[in-house]
Every structure is written in structure tokens, then in C-alpha cells.
Amino acid sequence: MLHGARILVAPLDWGLGHAARCVPVIKALQAHGAVPILGADDGPMALLRQEFPALEHVRIPGAVVRYGRGSSQLWSLTRQFPAMIRSVRAEHALFQRLKQQLQLDAVISDQRFGLRSDDLPSVLITHQVFPFTPIAQGALRKFNGWQISRFDRCWVMDEAEAPGLAGDLSHGAQLPTNARYIGAVSRFDPQLEAPERKGYRIVAVISGPEPQRTMLEGSLLEQLQAIDGNHLLVQGLPAKPGDRQLKNVRIQSHLSGRDLQEALLGAELIISRSGYTTLMDLAAIGRSALIIPTPGQPEQEYLGALHARTGRFLVQEQSGLNVADALQQALPQQRPSGSGSALEQALKDLAALMGR
């Protein structure tokens, strides 16, 4: 269907979620004859190169965002906002050069507003069509809508029927005219069965902006060591390989998609952030989890509150983390979700945009 089309796939570099959810998109492109090119930096690039070592890749730096240590990130992110805007302009200027050098036929950008072109089919991946913010939410949503409108297509990673997994983030009265729901997409294989051999009792997977990532890691390590059984903590640091044992806790910097899925399937309790990609991955394999929103991050706090109501996940605040209590409340298996048919239709639409 895509007949050798060279398509840049470039995720946002805030944590690993954007890169992880690009994995099934890249696999689908390959299945239809396209030639994906990886565009990322640091941890996201390390993750994608581990999954696709043979693919061509190019470094596309992004803004380095750092969170504060407190429960509110308003001041921290406000100070960094000008740098974020400059980053969008810089990546757009870089892309204008890259599209010629790489001989691109299209670009798929996961939440990177600068990676688009008026003369090249350009797709934006997002689940935040209607983002939340502590202040000036109306202005932010208007700005977000304007950015979305500059792309030929906006692929919304959620089910069309509300609330889906993202709730009000992806569902609203006035969906952009270029938006298409492509379902809850995951790199995990819903057909993969849990390993016969008993795995780790608790598997914790963390990533995201510092210093909150490290703060959560410290709290988890302290509590996991006090709970019977062997546990696994995945740090979400693919660019810093490491594997060590601390008493009854194995600490690994990163796992491949298949290895991580097997670990999750064998766990009695899964612990993670309430990042949207993680929720899609868990839904794909029919597992619940204890989810812990990053303090002061409106999106994750909203998703935590949403699923505390839906009952799909256990939810705790980082300041009140109690792993032993969550272990007693672990939810049963759920039915795996997602079929991939909406993504297939989106790829056909992209092929039509490219005249193929």
C-alpha cells in the first residue's frame, strides 16, 4: 500500500511514552511496505533503536523539561515555556532541511508541533485534543487547536466512543475536522500468554521527568524491600543500561517490549505512572495496575481521577504511596482491548494523501 514511501516517525521526548506508542505505528508502516525513519533523541531514540536496530535514524533534539520537587509544577513549567516555544521553532527549521536530505514522502509526528510541512503529507499523533492546564486553559486549548489544524491529519489515540481511555482529553463537542480516532494503540501483543513459570510478585515501571522519577523510585525501593517475594523495578532509562540486585528487588534500567510484557503478565501487582501510553499498554493485555500520577502534571492527575471513577485501575497519590495496601486490593484480569482496524484505515487514508 505504501510502496517504499520514506516516512519520518518522530516522538516527543518527554519520558518514554511517546516513543513506546510509536512502535506499533512503525510496525504497521513496515507491514504496508513503507520505509520508516526514526527521529528522536536520548532515551526515546535508545528505545526505538532497541526495537528497530536496522532502521535509518536521525537525531532531532527537543526541549529539556525538568519538573520541580513539589506537588505543583505551575511555576517550573511557566519558566520553561519560552524555551518550549523556541524548541518548536528550532525543530521546524531543522525539519525543513531534513525533509530534503532524507528524501521524505511524509512525516508522522507524535506531539511535536514543529515537525510538519505545507508541501509534505504531515500527521500529528496525540490524545490531548483538549488539554488541561491550571491557568489559561481556554487560551491553551485554542493554541493547541491551531497547531493541530496545521497538519493534514490528526490521529487521536483513543476509541471514538467516550470516555475511552483518555476521557475529556480526547473527546469534546468540536473535534478538529482533520482528526481521526485510531483506537487505543499498544506495542504489546494481546495474544502473548502469561509465562508458565511464576514471575516477579510486584513489577514497577517508572519513567518521566526528573526529579519526580527519581523520587518515586526511591519510595518504591524502600517499600518493595519490606514486602515478601521477589520484585522488579524498571527505571525507564534506556540510554543508561544497568541491571543490579538490591536485596529482593531486581533493578533494570529498561526492558524490550516483549520482555516487559512477559514481566507484567507474570506479576501479582503492577505499579506505574498514569501516563497515557502505559494505560493503553495495560488495556491491550487486560491488566489493571496501581497508577501514580506525577505530582503537578494535569494530564496524569486527570487520568488518575478518571480511572479512580471507572474502576479500571487502582490510584494513589505519590505522597501517600502504600504498596502493601495496593497489593491487598489488586484488581482481577480484564478483557484485552483494541483490534488495530482503525489504525489500518488511517494508513490507507495516509496513502491516499500521498497519491499511492
N, C-alpha and C positions, 0 to 999 in steps of 0.2 A: 504493500500500500504506500509506503514512504520511499521505496526505491532509492536507497543510498543518500537520502537527504541528510545534510550535516546540520545537526541541531544542538545548540549550546543549552545545557541544563545547569542552572546556577542558583543554589540555595542561599538564603540569608545565613549569616554566620553568628547568630545569637544562639549559643548552645548547639546541640546536635540534631534537634528535632526536624528542622527544615531539610537538612541533608538526608536524614533517615527516610523521610516520606518521599523524597525524590527517587529512592531506589526502585520502587515498583514502577514509577513513571519511566525510568531509564530502561528497565527490563521490557516494558511494553513497547517502547520505541524500537528496541533491538528486535523484538519479535516481529515487528512490521517492516523490517528492512532498513530502518534509519541508522545513521552513524552518530550516536550521541557523543558530545564533547563535554567534559566536566569542567565547570568553572566555579572555583571556591578558594578557600584559604584555610590555613591552620587546621583545627580539629575537623571541620566539615570536609575539607579536602582529604584528610587522613582516612576518614570513614568511607568516603566514596572510592578512594583508590584501593582500599582493602576489599571492597565489594566488587570493583571493576578494575583490576590491575592493568588490563590490556588497553583500556580506553585512553584516547588522547585527552590531555588536561591542560588547563591554563589557570594561572593564579589571578584571582580577582579579589583584591583586598577590600574589606569593608570597615565600617566604624567599629572601634573597640569600645564596647559599652560595659561599664562597671557599676554595679549596684552598691548602695550603702549597706551598713550593718544593721540598721534599724528596720522597723516594720513599715515605714513609709519611704518610697523611692521618689517622691514628687520632686524634691529639691535636687537630688542627684541626677535624675533624668532631665529636668529643666535645664540644668547647667550644661548638659551634654547635647541638647537638642540642636544648637547651631552646628556642632560637629557632624551630627547625623545628616543634616541638610547638605552640608558640604560633601559628605561621603556620597550621597545620591548623585550630585552633580559630577563628582570625580569619576564615579563608575560609569556614568553615561558618556563622558568624554572618552574614557578608556574603551568602552564598547564600540564607539564609532570607529575606532582604529581596529579593534579586534575583528569586527564583522567582515572586514576586507581581508585581513591576514589569515583568518581561519576559513574563509570562503563559506560563510554560513548561509543556510537556506531558511533558518528560523531560530527563534530563541524562546526558551521556557524559563521564566524567572520565578523563583519561589520567594515572594515578598521583597524583591529587590527592584524598587521603582525605577532605578536608573538604567536597567538592562532592557531597553526597548528601542525600536527604531521605526520611523514612519515608512521606510521602504523595505521592511522585512517583517514577515508574519511574527507577531510578538504575543506571547501568552503569559499571563500572570497567574501563579498559583497562590491561593490564600484560603483561610477560613474566617478571617476577620474582615468581613464586608462592612460590618457595623461595630467598630472597635469601641472599647470603653476607656475612659480616662477620668482621673479625679477632678480635673478642671477643663473648661472649654471643650466639652465633649461634642457639642454641635459643630464647632469650628473644625475639630479633628476629623469628624465624620465627613464633613464637606470636602476637606483636603484629601482624605482617603478616597472618596468617591471620584474626585477629579483625577487622581493618579490612576485609579482603576480604568477610567474611561479612555485613557491614552493608549491602552493595549487593545489589540484586536479581539482577544478573548480573555476572560477571567474564569479560571477553573476553580470552583468552590469545592473544597474537600469536605463534603458532608452530604448526608441524604437530603433529598428535596423536601421531604415531609418533616415539618417541625415537630419536636425540637431537635431531632437528630442528636449528634454528639456535641455540637457547638452552641445550640440554643440560639439566643438572640444575637450572637456574634455573626452567624451566617444566615439568619432568617429575618426578614423585615418586609415592610409593606412595599418598598420601592427597590427591588433588586435591580442592579445595573443591567442595561439592555444587552451588554456583551457577556453577561455571566451565565455559566453553565454548571450545574451541580454534577460532580463526577464521583460521588459516593465517598464513604469513609475508606481511604486507601491505606494499605499497610504493606510493609516489606515481608511480613510473616506469612507462612503457608498454612492456611486453615486445615489442610489435610494431614499435616505432620502430627503424629500421635505422641503422647507423653512417653518418655523413656521408661522401660520396664524397671530399671534399677532406680531405687529411691534417690532423689537428688538432694539438694540443699533444702533445709527446712524453711528458711527465710531467704529470699533474694531481693536485695535492694538495688535499684538502678537510679543513679542521680547524674545530673548534668546541669548546665545553665550558667548564668553569670556569677562571677565572684563578687564579694566574698561569701555570698549566701550558699553556694555549692559546698564550699569547704566547711562552713558552719553546720550544715545538715550532715555532712559526712562524719564530723566529729561526734555529733549527738547520736547518730546511728551506731557508730562503732562502740561507744560506751554502753548502749543498751543491748546490742546484739551479743556482746561478750557475757552478759548476765543472763542470757536465755539458753536453756538446754538445746543441744543439737548443733549441727554444722550449718553455717550460714555463708552467703556470698554477697559481697558488696562490689558493684560495678561502678567505677568512678566517673565514667563518661569523659575520659581523657585519651582519645585515640592517638593523639600526637605525642603522648608521653608514655610509651609502653612500660608496663610494670605488672608484676604478679608476686604477691607475698602472702604469708600467713600470719595472722595476729590472733593467737590463742585459737578459738573456734571459728574465726572469721577469715575466709579467703578474700583477699582484696585484689581485684584485677582492674587495670586501667580501662579496658574495653573488650568487648566480645563481638564477633561477627554476628550478622543477623540470625543465622541458623543456630549457632551456639547459644546465643541469648534466648532464642525461642525455646530451645530444649531446657535451659535452666529455669525459665519461667513456668513451663508446663509441669516440671517436676517439683515445684515449690508448694509448700503448705500456705505460705503468705508471700505476696509480692508487695514491695514498697516502692513508690516512685513519686516524682513531682506530678502535678496535674497538667503537665504540658500536653498540648492537643495531639501531637504525634503519638505520644505514649498511650493516650486514651484510644486512639484508632488501632494501635497495635494490640492492645488488650482486648478490644472488642472483636478483632479479627480471629483471636484464638479462644474466645469465650471465657476469659478470665476477668475476675474483679481484682481489686488491689486496695491497699491503703494509699491514698494520694494526699500529698502535702503541698499546698500552693506555695510558691515563692513569695515571701512577705513583701507586700507593696507592689506586686505585679498584678494589675487589674484583671488581665485576661485569665490568669491562673486562679485568682481568687474567685472570679465569676464562675469558672468551670467547676471549682470545688463546691461552691454554694449550689450550683445547678444539680450536680450529681449527688450531693447530700440529700436533695429532694427526690431525685429519680430513684435513688437506692441502688444504682449500678455500681457505686464504689463507696468504700469507707473513706471518710475525710477527717483529717486532723490538722490543726494549725501547727506550724513548726515550733512555736513557743510552748505548746502543750503536748509535744510528741510523747506517745506512750505505746511502744511496740508490743509489749506484753499484753496490754488491753486489746489491741487490734487483733492479736493472734487468737484471742478467745472469740472474736466476732467475725472471723474470716467468712466471706460470703461463698456460696456454692458456685459450681460451674454455670456458665451461661451459654446460650447458643451462639456459635460464631456468626459474625455478620459480614456482609459485603460480597459482591459477586464479580465486580470488575467490568460489568457491561456498560456502565455509564462512562468509564474511562475509555473503553473501546470506541464508543460513539464520539467522544471528544477528539480522539486521534483521527477518526475519519473526517471530522469537521476541519481539523488542522490540515490534513492532506488536501482537502478541497480549497482551503485558503491559499495553499502553496501551488494550486493548479495541478495536483497529481491525481 
